Amino acid sequence: MNPPSIAQNLQRVYERIAAAALRAGRRPADITLVAVSKTHPWDYVAAAIAAGQTDFGENRPEEAHAKFIENPDAAGASFRLHLIGPIQSRKAKIALACRPVLIHSIDRLKIARKLDALAGEQGVALDALLEVNVSGEASKHGWPPADLHWQLPELLALPHLRLHGLMTIPPYDPDPETARPYFIALRELRDDLASEHPDHDWSQLSMGMSHDFEVAIEEGATIVRVGTAIFGPRG
Ligand SMILES: *Cc1c(COP(=O)(O)O)cnc(C)c1O
């Protein structure tokens, strides 16, 4: 996999995003593509930036920090970094040091409180989504929807955390249609929460990966997180 095919892959993914959006009567520009660069070297990111890509996703804060913040090659590059993986409490500081444009994966009260406190100490606000376990699979991170309903008042009251919506990862199945009910469930949960708490922003739905992003867009995704279809398989 070398840089020329990254540019071609990106173009192809944008075409597929546009086609899925138009099928659903949506505007392609209303969908943000996060290029998931985890495990791949900076060179791959640089090739994507050269092709016009701005938003990148990493799932481990240390790797994100090493690649995008500490790396001298990244200095001066223009990008927006999304943290999309579960954050352990002891990694909260380094997560914040990544200056993420959005954390997609707030999955429990403890990490929400910790990030809020750190953001407060540093005088910054953190934009974030809540990760929901819509499938109920034990292996998945995220809130069971029932818990979210009663824990939401505390989450919404955290002064330095600004929530913008929900994220989910459905159980993996090579057939993208299998994911559709989970994407619908996330959208419906969002609609419920938005009517219960109308004074907050619920606009963002982060759902869809390489094999199912088109279905996710048909069901309302505003952010898709795509790695393999852009950068190739991870080692
Ligand atoms: C790795 C990852 C992705 C991208 O997965 P692909 O199948 O490579 O597109 C998306 N979201 C999260 C949370 C991930 O960890």
PDBQT file of the ligand as one rigid body, heavy atoms in Angstrom, charges set to zero:
ROOT
HETATM    1  C1  LIG A 301     -10.634   0.607  13.713  1.00  0.00    +0.000 C 
HETATM    2  C2  LIG A 301     -11.902   1.334  13.933  1.00  0.00    +0.000 A 
HETATM    3  C3  LIG A 301     -12.680   1.783  12.854  1.00  0.00    +0.000 A 
HETATM    4  C4  LIG A 301     -12.304   1.534  11.391  1.00  0.00    +0.000 C 
HETATM    5  O1  LIG A 301     -12.511   0.213  11.048  1.00  0.00    +0.000 OA
HETATM    6  P1  LIG A 301     -12.360  -0.273   9.503  1.00  0.00    +0.000 P 
HETATM    7  O2  LIG A 301     -13.132  -1.539   9.496  1.00  0.00    +0.000 OA
HETATM    8  O3  LIG A 301     -10.900  -0.478   9.276  1.00  0.00    +0.000 OA
HETATM    9  O4  LIG A 301     -12.947   0.768   8.660  1.00  0.00    +0.000 OA
HETATM   10  C5  LIG A 301     -13.836   2.478  13.127  1.00  0.00    +0.000 A 
HETATM   11  N1  LIG A 301     -14.240   2.732  14.405  1.00  0.00    +0.000 NA
HETATM   12  C6  LIG A 301     -13.518   2.317  15.465  1.00  0.00    +0.000 A 
HETATM   13  C7  LIG A 301     -14.011   2.632  16.832  1.00  0.00    +0.000 C 
HETATM   14  C8  LIG A 301     -12.342   1.610  15.272  1.00  0.00    +0.000 A 
HETATM   15  O5  LIG A 301     -11.627   1.211  16.350  1.00  0.00    +0.000 OA
ENDROOT
TORSDOF 0
